[in-house]
Amino acid sequence: MFAWLALFGRIVLLAYERIFVKKLGTKANPLAAAFLFFFIGAVCLLPFAFFETVESWSFLGYAVLSGFLISLADVLYIYALSKEKVSLIAPLYNLNIVFLLFLAVLFAHDSFSFAKLSGVLLVFFGATTLHKFPSLSKMFDSSAVKAIVLSALFFAFVRTVDAVAFKSFSPPAIIYAAVMYSVASVVYFVSLFFLGKLVEIKKLFYEKPVVSFQCGFVNGFSYLFLLFAIKEIEVSLAEPLAMLSLPLTIFLATHEFGEKPNWLAVAIILVGTWLLFL
């Protein structure tokens, strides 16, 4: 029961996360925004980690790898949301489900059925009609679209690593998430240091203190809820159910940013993604 409540929390927080991320990332250095996104998330999680006991640190390598991969995924995610409409980027984020399927077929020898093929085709068809792109190739002229597709690929690898870690070692979810977020924060900090852009963190935080905390809090607990959920729910079921955040995201975007989404395209993508798991 707790796993399903955690998944519900994940769905709600994920919808708000995209709104907060767009606010934080707009006209900001993506690396600085990503650092605040993860560092504040790590700070929110660390106090709870002290109440956990660790029987074995065998999972540590997976958490570090996942943290590195998610640092790549999220800086692209933030960049995409800052450059394009939420109603375009949020549905394309669901491509991580398609990539998860291909990873399962390649490495776990899952079957590739007609239903799954239909699902892939529907996802791509829905994506091309989100904003009336003339063709799939024209859609990829947008740097934000390229970024979110690459981000979705990295997220698929992250989910795969996390699923293996939790099946193999059953690590404490809070400690696993705290390690991941700390690793991602270090990656961003070091990147900004070598680019001579550390001042961008201070500048962005002073400009947007409230939304910085909102992003970090929602990000930290959204991912923590996912980790709680996949302890009892298969990731292949948890990820499609998390897509229920998409209609809520787009509803919020219409009110926050005045966007006019293509609801039919969104529905096609949702149906296509569900077919991937039949």
N, C-alpha and C positions, 0 to 999 in steps of 0.2 A: 504493500500500500504506500509506504514512504517513497519508493522509487517512482510511482506514478505521480505523487504530489510534487516530487522534485522535477519531473518532466514538465508538469503544468507550470511550475515556477520558471523553468527554462524557456518555455514558449512565450510567456508574458514578458520576461526580462529581455529576451532576444528582440522582441518588437520595439521596445523602448530604446534598446542599445543602438539600433541603427539610426534613430532620430538624434540621439545625443552625439553619436559619432559624427554625423554630418555637421552638426553645430560646432563641434570641437575642431574638426578637420578643415572646415571652410576657411580659405585664406591663411592657412597655417602650414608650417613645415611638417610633412607627414611623419617624419621620424620623431620629432618633438611630441606630436600628438599621440603617436604610438607609445612613446615612453610613458607619458602621463596615464594613458589608457591602461598599461600593464603595471606600472609602479604603484599607482594608487590601488589597483586591484590586488596586488600582492600585499600591500599594507593592510587592506581590509581583511585578507585571509589569514595572515600570519598569527594574530592573537589566538585564533581558534586552533591553529596547528599545535600550540603548546599543550593542548588538552588531549592530543592523540598520542598513542604509543605505537612504536614501530618495532615489529619483530624481526624484520630483515630489510636491508637497504638494497636488495637485489633489483628493485624497480628503478633505482636512481638513474641508470643510464638511459632508460626509456623516457623518464621525465625530462632529462636534459635534452635529449634528441627532440622530443615533442616541443619543448620550449623554444629550441632553435628554429624548428619548422614553423611554429606558430608566429614567431617574430617576422618571418618572411611573408606568411599569409596575411597577417593583420596590417602591416604597413601598406600592402597593396589594397586591402579592403578599405582602409581609411582614405587612401588616395582616391579610390573609385567613388566612394560616397561623397567626398568633398567636391568632385568634379561633375558628377551627373545626378540626375533625379533619383531619389530613393526608390520610386516606383519602377525604375529601370534596373537599378543595381541589385535590389533585394531579391527579385525573382531569379536573376542570373546567378546569385549566390548558391541557388539550389543545384547548379551544375556539379557541386561537390558530391551530390548523390550519384550522378552519372559516373564520375571518376571513381567513387567507392565501388560501384558495381564492376567496372573494368578491372580494378585492383583485385577484387574477389575472384573474378573469372581467371585472371592471369596467375595469381599466387595461391588462391585457395581452391582452384579448380571448380568453382561454382558453374552451374549450367547457364547457357545464354539462350533463353527461350524467345518465341515469337512475341510474347507479351512484353518482354524486356526490350526487344528491338523496337516495338511500337512505342514504348515509353520514351526511349532515346529520341526517336523521330519527333514525337509530340513536344518534348522539352525544347528541341532545337527550333521546331516550327513556332512554338509559342514565343521563344526568345526573339525571333526575327520580326514578330508582329507586335511586340511590346510598344514600340514607338514608330511603327510603319516604316521599318528599314526596307529599302528596295530588295536587298538580298542579304544572305548571311555574311558575305565578304564585306559589304558596306557597313554592317554593324560593327565589324572589327576595325573600322577606320578610327573609331573612338578609342583614345588611350585609356579611358576609364573602363571600357568594356574589356579591353585586353587585360587590364590590371585585375578585374574581378574574376575573369576566367582563370588566370594564373593563380590567383588567391584561392579559388575553389579547388584547384588541383593540390595545392599545399595543404589545405584543410582536409582533403581526403586522406593524405598521408598522415596527418596528425591524428585523425580519428582511427586509422588503422593501427598506428603505434599505441595509442591509448587502449584500444580494445585488446591488443596482445598483452599489454602490461597488466591490465586488470584481470584477464583470464589466467595469466601465468602466476601472478604474485599477489593479487588482491591487496594493493597498497592502500593506506588511509587516504581517502579522496582529498581531504583538506591539505595534507602535506604534499601530495602529488601535485595538486594545483598550485600551491605556494611555490614549489620548486620550479615548475614550468614558468610561472609568471616572473619569478626572480631572474631566471635565465633570459627570458625575453627582454626584461628591463635592462639587463647588463649588455645585451647585444645592441640595443638602441643607444644606450649611453656611450658605449665604446665607439659606435659608428659616428655619433654626433661629435665626440671628442676629436676623432681623427679628421673630421670634416671642418673642425673649427667652428661648430655651430651649437655648442652647449648653451650659449646665451638664449637660444630659441626656446628652450624649456621654460626658463624663468619668464621670458616675454609672454609666452602663450598662457602660462598659469596665471599671471597677473591680469591678463586680458580676459580670461574665461575661467575664473576659479570655481564657480558653481557647476558649470557643465563639465569641468575636469573631474570633480568629485563624482558627479552623476555617472560619467562614463566609466570611471574606475570601479565604482561600487557595482554597477549593473554588469560590467564585464566579468569581474571576479566571481560574483555569485551566480551569474548565468552559466559560466563554465563549471563551477562547483556543482550546481544542480545537475548538469549533464553527467558528470562523473558519478554522482550518487545514482542517477537513473540507470547508467549502463552496468552498474553492479548487478542488477536484477533483470534488466530489459536488454535484449539483444540490440547492438548498435544499428543493425539493419532495420529494426523497427523504431528505435528511438529517433533516428535522424529523419525519416519520413514524417513522423508525428510532430517533430519540431517545426516542420514546414507550416503547421497551423499558425505560426507566428506571422506568416506572410500577409494574410488579409488584414490582421491587426496593424502591422507595420504600414501598409499602404493607406489604411484608414487614418492613422495618425499623420502620415505624410500629407494627406489632402488637407488636414486641418492646420498643421504646422507650417507648411510651405506652399499651400495652394496648388498642389500638383493634381493633374487630371489623368489618372492611370487608365490603362486599357484592361478592364477587369476580365474580358474574355480571354485575353492572352495569359493573364495570371491563372485563370481557371484551367486553361490548356496545359500549362506547365505543371500545375498541381496534379492533374489527372495523369499526365505523363510520368511524373516522378513516382506516383503510387504504383503504376504498372511495372516499374522496375523491380518491385518486390513481390510480384505474383509468381 
